[in-house]
């Protein structure tokens, strides 16, 4: 899970674009795809669709950010007696990628799509990821089609996965989905997203799972200038995420039942890490009674409140031990669960943007006899994904710093109000401050007395240089 998310509305100004370009060069981020990769992708895009089951009569829809074109998932929701049926179509990337070919090799080199505020560096060429393989509306696409039957409480009672041709009817965004459901104008396939999402959220509570509603930092263009703010997730974000979690849990169960697979795992957080969060909650004046579990506390928080948002941000530290665990031949690993999901789980719903998902799909489609290329590449996946995720984390952190520095570069010396959200144990005069406005979280140093964790503090901006991608504050 990312430590901080950031998105841009509008076109970044020149100094910001220059700093982001320099960052890509520094990190060795690929600028373009090699000619042989593009040629292979073009040939794959022009190839006739595979001869598989035709499910184009099902009126699927997608839910994504409004500008997204790399659409991995489309869904159709219906009632099934007293329960529900979830049909979840996932882009069939393997239908376009020849194992061992140039496109496959490039995907293993890139591992994951990298997101920058001004552009993205995709895992696959856009003519596939935003074209022939994307589940765009009103076009027929190959997909891995999951059919998940749920009972009235939202529990999974039957799972089917197969290849099929699908056709999405509508490309929706979260705000539109939320508005239609709230106003009662959503027709049943969409209206059921709330019913199923809330049922799955109740089951998440029951099993002790946790979904962190961490606000996004957002840079918005207004009157030819840029402002930073926070966007708290909508309920529709969570309902949509539950469909993906449902599928990832079903895929993990299939793999475990057949003894070969790749799981997304996270060990239980050590007591020391949870103890530190208890101290942070106390400092931020968040009531955390001893009888209340960590999961219960998270669900009680409101990400619209600054001190709650600050605490949710700190909670992401408990998710940093997540990794990928491969197993085969019936030899199950010691850890098979993801502590935040509180169940076995795998990544399988974003193959356009994440390498491992293509492997997971094949392991579920043929659990008893996966393709040879899947078995041959399985053992190398955890390290490849770890390296790719490490780079993505670096990109994320540096981009946030660059955006903050670019927007504050003309305000060095100004005073701001904020919360002290972190203090270093060995250097209590050094920590982090979260400003009320603009939406900045940055290093705080230069004082002579220990910082008051969780307290409001007047601070002065001492550095904001997009070239060094650093913002620094000092107690005023």
N, C-alpha and C positions, 0 to 999 in steps of 0.2 A: 504494500500500500504506500502511495507517495507521502512524503512528509508534508509537502505543501503543493497545492495545485494552483495554477495561474492560467488565465486565458485573456485574450486581447479582443476588444471590440473596436474595430476601426483599423487604420493603417499606422503602424508605429512610425514616429518621426525619424529623420536621418541618423542622428547620433545613436539612438537606440538600435536601429538596424545595423549600423557599423559595429557596435559592440557585440551584437549577437553573431554577426558574420565572423568576427575575430574569435569568438568562443568556439564556433564550429571548426575553424582552422586549428585552433589550439588543441582541441580534443580529437582531431583526426576524423571528424564526422564525414562520411562520404558525400560528395557534392552531387554526383549523378550515377546512374547505372551504366556499367560497361556495355558497349554495343552488342556483344553476344547475348547478354541478359535481356536487353530490349528486344532483340530479334526473336529470341525464344518466347518471350512474353507476347509479342505481337502474333506469332504463329499460334500460340495457345488460345489467344483471344478470338482468333478467326476460326478455330476448329469447331466442328459441329458439337452440339451438346451430347453428353453421354447417354447411352440407352439405359435409362433407369426408370423407376416408377414415376408416373405423371401425377403430381399433386397441385397442378396449377389452378384447379378449381377452388382451392381453399383461399379465402381472402385474407392473406397475411397483411400485417402492418409493421412498421419499424418505429422505434422510439430512440432518438439520438439528439445531440445538440443540433441546432438549426443549420449550421454550415457544414456538417459532416457529410462526406460522400463515401467514405470507406465503411459501408454498412455490413457488419458481421452477422447480425441477428434480425430475424423477423418472427413475429408470433401470431398465433390465432388462439383465442380463448373461447371455450364453450362450456355449457353445463353438461353433466353426465349423471343423470339421475339426481341424487342429492349431492353429488360431488362435482368435480370439474375435469375437463380435459385441456391440457396445455400442449399445443403443437408449437415447437420451437425449431425454426429452420436456421442452421448455421452455414455460412458460406463454405462451399466445398473447395478449398484451396488446392487439395490434392488432385482435383480434376484438371488443374492447369499446370501443375509443377511435375516435371519428369524427374524421378529420383536419380541423383547423381549428375543432373544436367547443370547448365550454367545458372539457371534461375534458382535451383535448389542450393547450389554452392553459395550464391550471393545472399540468400535468406539465412544460411547458417553463419555467414560473416556478419550480417546486420543484427540478427536475433530478434529485435523488437523495433517497432516504430518509435522514433524520438520526437518529442513535441517541444517546439520552441514557440515563443510568443508571436513570432512573425511568420513562421512556416513550420512544416514538419518534414522529417526525413523518414520516408516510409520503408517498411520491411519489404514490400513488393512494388514493382513499377506501378505508377498510378493507372495506366491503361488496364491493369488487372484490379488493383485494390480499390480504385474509384470508378472502375468501368466494368469489364466483363465478369469479374468475380463478385462484385458488390451487389447486395440485395436491394438494388434501386427499384423504385416503383415502376410498374407497367412494363417490365421486361422479364423474360423467363431466365431463370438462373439455376445451375446445379447447387444442391444443398445437402447437408447432412440433417435429416429430419428426425427430430426427437418427438415422440408422442408420450406424454406423461399423464397418466390417469391418477387423479387425487380423490380422496374421500371428502366428506363434508367438512372435515377439520383441516384439509389441506395436506394430509399425509399421502405419500406416494404409495399406490397400490399396484401399479403396473407400468413397465417401461418398454418402449420399442424404439429402436434406432435403425435407420436405413437411409440409403441414398435416394434422392428424389429431385425432380424438377419442380420449382416453386415460382410463384409470381406474386410479388408484393403489390398491394393496391394503394397504400398510403404511406408517406414519409412524414411522421409526426415528431414534434419536439416536446420536451418535458413541460414547458409552460402551457402549450396547447392542450396536452393530455390532462394536466391538472385543472385547467379552466373548464374543459368539457365535462370532466367527472364532477367537479364542484357545482356546476350549474345544472347538472342532470341532462345535458344534451348529448352525452356519449352513448352510442349504440352499444348493444350487449357485448360484442367481442372486446371493445375497449373498456366499457364500464366494469367488466369482470376483473380488470387488472387490479382495481382497488380491493375487491373481495378476496381474490387469490393472494395478492400481496400482503394484505393484513392477516390472512390466515397463516401464511408462511412466517410472518413476523411473530405471531403468537407462538408458533412452534419453535422459533429461534429463541424466544424467551424461555420456553419450557426446557430446552436442551442446554441452556446457558450460553448461547451464542451472542455475538456482539457485532453490531454494525455502527461504525463511527461516522456520524454526520458532520464531517469536518468542512467548514466553509471554504469556498474557493476564494483566492485573491483574484480580483478582476481589474484590468486596466481598461478604462472606457474613454473613448474620444468624445469630448464635449466642447463645442465652440472653438475648434482647432487647437485645443489643449487636451491633456490627458489627466485623468484622475484615477486613484486607486480606491477600491472599495471591496466589500466582502459580499459573496453570494452564498447564502445558506441553502442547502439542498431542499428541494420540494419533497413532499410525501411521495409524489410520482417517481422521483429518482429512486427512492427506497423500494417501491413496489416493483419497478423494473429490475432493480438489482436482485430482488428475491427470485425472479424467474431464472436469471443466470445462475444464482447460487443453487437453486433446485436442480438445474441440469448438471452443474459441476458435481453435486453430491451423488446424483444418479450415475454419472459416468464413473466416479470413484468406486461406487459399490459394484459396478459391472467388472471393473478391473480387478478388484479384490476377490470377487467371486471366481474369476478365471486365473488368478495367480500371476498376472503379468501386467505391468502398467507404470505410470508415472504420476505421483500425487503431489499436490501442493501442501506442504506440511508446515506446522508451526508448533514448537514445544510450548508447554505451559510456562508463563512468565515466572521468573524466580521471585521469591518473596521480597527480596531487596528492591526489585523494580517496582512492585506494587506498593511497598512501603514508601518509596520515594513519591509515588503519585498521591498517597495519603497526605504527605506533607505539603505537596503542591496544592491539593484541594483545600487544605486548611488555610494555606497562605492566600488563596484566591477567594476565601470566604464561601466555599462550596460545602454545604452540609453533607457529610458522608458518615452516617452512623455506623457503628461497628457491626451491627446486624445486617447491614445492606451490602449485597455483593457488588463487585465491580460492574458486572453486566447491568444490574438494576440501576446503579448510579448513572451509567452512560445513557440509559433510556430516559432518565429524568431530566436531562440537560436540554437547554434551549440554545441552539447554535447562533440565534440572533443576538444573544446577550454577550457582550465582550468578554467577561470573565469566564463564561461557559465555553465560548469559542477558544479562548486561550487554553483552557484545561483539555478540551478535545484535541487540540493540536499536540499537547504534551502526551496524550494517550497513545499517539501513533508510535511512540518509542517502544511500546510492548509488541509491536508487529514486526520489528526489524530482524527477527530471527527466522523469518519465513524462507523456505527453500523448496527445492524439488527433490523428491525421493523416488528412485527407480527400484522396482522389484521384478523378479521373473521366476518362472518355474515353480510357482507356489511358495516361494520363500518370502514371507511377508516381513517387512522391516519392523524394528522396535516401535517406531512412531508412525502411525497411519492417519492421524487426525490433524486438523488445523484448529488450533486452540480458539481462534476467534469465531470460526464457523461452528466449533464444538461437534464436529463430525468429520469423517473422511471426505475429501474434496479434491478436485483437480481443475485445472484450467483447460477448458475445451470450447469456449464460446467466442473467442476473438482471434481466429486463425489469420485474418488479414493483417493483424497488428502484432501477433506474438507467435514465435516459431513453435513452441511446445504444443500449442493447441492442434496443429495439424497432425502431430503424432498421436495425441489423445483421441482424436476422432477415429483414426484407423484402428487403435486398440479397442475401441468400443464397437466399431462396425464388424470387426472379425475377432472377437475376444479369444476364441480358441486357436486361431491361426493367423496372427497379424502378418502383414506383408514383410518380406525379408528386409527391405530397406528400413522399416520401423525397428525391427529387432537389432539390426546392425548399428543404428544410430542412437539407440536408447541410452546406453551407459554414458555417452558423452553429453547428453542433454543437460543434466544438472549444472555442470560447470559452464557450459555455453550460456545457459539462461542466467546464471549468477553473474557472469561477466557482462552480459547485455543489460541486466537490471542495474548493475553497479554504474555503468555508463549513463543509463537513463536517470539514475538518482543524482549523479553529478550534473547532468544537463539541467535537471529540475532546480537544484539548489543554486547553481550559477545563474540561471535565467531569472530567478526571483531576485537575486542580488542585483543583477544588471538592470532589471526593470525599475526596482526601487531607486537605484542610484541615478538612473536617467531622469526619473521624474522629480527627484529631490535636488538635483545638481545646482539649481539656482537658489536654494534655500539654506545653504550652510550658514550657521549662526542663529537660525530661527529656533524659537522655543515651541515645544509640543507637549501634550499631555498623554499619558499612557499608563499601562500596567507593567510591573516587573513580573515576567512570566517564567524566568529561569535565573538561578544563581549558581555559579560554579562552587562546588564544595571546597576545593582547595584554594580558590581565589574568590572570596565572597564579595569583592568589589567589582567583579566581572559577571555579566549575565546577559539577558535578553529583555528587550522592552517591546510591548505591543502597543502601538499608538492607537488612540481613539480614531483619529483621522489625520492623514490618509491611512489606508490599510497596510501598514508596514510592521514587520517583525524584524528587529535588527539587534546587533551586538551593542551592549551598553558597558562602557568602561571609563576609567579616568577619575572616579571618585576616590575619596579617602576613607570612607566608612562602608561597612557591609551594606549591600543593597537590600531593601525591604521586600522580600519575595511576596508577591500577591498584592502589594500596595500600589496605590496611584502615585505617580512621580512626574514631576516636571523635568523634562530633559531638553538638552540643546544638541542640534545636529552639528557634528564636528567634521564629518567627511561624507561625501557623496560623489563618487567618481566612477562613471560607467566603464572607464578604461581598466580600472582595477576590480570592478564589479563588487565594491564594498560600500556599505553604509554603516556609519558609526555614530553613536550618541554618547553623551556624557551627562551625568546628573547636573541639573542647572543649579 
